[in-house]
Amino acid sequence: MAALSVKPGHRFTEPDWHTNSRFISADAERQRSVSHQVRQEARALRNETNNQTKWDEHDNQTRLAERISSVNRWKETLDKCLADIDAEIDALAKVKEAAERALQAKNLSLDVSIECLTLRESRRAIDVVRDPVEEELHKEVKVIDKAKRELQQRVNEAFEQLCLLEEARQQLSCDHRHKMEALEIDRVCLSLNVSSPNISLKVNPTRVPGGSATLDEWEQNSQCNKDHAEAEMKASAGLREATVLAVAQTDNELEAQRVATEFALRKRIRDLERAYDELKWQEQNTLEEIAEMEEDIRRLEEDLQKKMQDLKVAHTRLETRTYRPSMELCRDQVQYGLTDEVHQLEGTIRALRQKLAESQDALDALYRQLHRIQTDVGYKANSLMLDNKCRDSRRKLVVPAEKFVPEVDTFNRTTNRALSAPTNGRPRLA
């Protein structure tokens, strides 16, 4: 009987075969279910991502439009602020020029005051006193100097404020220029879409550029520039008002001081006419006081000599009693009494010498005062003449300072005004 060839290998049973078929069918159904789930999720993801992309683009379009609107509002605010600051710069420059003209107009009064002070320097010896006229003249010079310093300070402050305004304007202009550039960039971004040319993928576009600021910092920067400009404009407006007030106030103060100086000058002239009798009366009283002081000094010297003799007696007694023998050399009541007497006499002598020195000083002072009084009598006529010249010189100040603005030679301090034809034989200023 011929042998059958059998394929080597493992043979499965029929149940295994059926089981394998069922497994394959179940896996196919499971894979189809998974595939269906994945397809459904992919469709949902496509819909969701498409919607998300559209909404993101819409939101960013809206954000760009709002950003453009916000930047544009700031640009308009800066436009107005720039116009205001330009107007303020012009106004302050005009006030500064007015203050400079007022400063130049203060020279006539200063010339007259210096002339009067120079004339009164010709007074001799004791008459060179700080009397009310000199005080008023010095005060007048101080008022003029103060007015000039104040006006000069206002001019300097105006110059500094103009610099600050220019600086604030530069900041505003720079911020305005940056706003214009930002508006142009954001408008270009707003116009971009998928059909726009020159769009491409960029390397790390989500990076934060160096030097970038937050929205609050951006807002704060623009607000600070605006606030700074408004603060400088407010300060400039206050400075303009203060400068105009200073010009008017210095004119009023100078006029009031002129009236006070001329009143003091007239009073001084009347006082000089009565000064001689007053000085003679002072001379007589001083001579009487000198006589009384000399008598008192003589009596002090006599008393001092007497006290010195008493001190010699006390010293001699103490010294003599030191020669007592043995136990007799005791500190008895006599010893203590003599010691107290010496101390008392020494204190008395010191007091008398001090009072004598004070009396001599007072007598010397009386003699010096007497010399001053006697010397002063001869100087009154000269002083009276000089004060009359001052009064005549000050008549040119009758014209108000605001109507009398000379052209001053800064080297010679003289007015360069032509003389008109003579009137009543005397030339007058044109």
Secondary structure, DSSP 8 states (H G I E B T S, - for coil): --------S----HHHHHHHHHHHHHHHHHHHHHHHHHHHHHHHHHHHHHHHHHHHHHHHHHHHHHHHHHHHHHHHHHHHHHHHHHHHHHHHHHHHHHHHHHHHTTHHHHHHHHHHHHHHTT--GGG----HHHHHHHHHHHHHHHHHHHHHHHHHHHHHHHHHHHHHHHHHHHHHHHHHHHHHHHHHHHH--TT-TT----SSTTS--TT---HHHHHHHHHHHHHHHHHHHHHHHHHHHHHHHHHHHHHHHHHHHHHHHHHHHHHHHHHHHHHHHHHHHHHHHHHHHHHHHHHHHHHHHHHHHHHHHHHHHHHHHHHHHTT--GGG----HHHHHHHHHHHHHHHHHHHHHHHHHHHHHHHHHHHHHHHHHHHHHTTHHHHHHHHHHHHHHGGGGGS-GGG----B-TTT--B---B-S-BTTB--B-
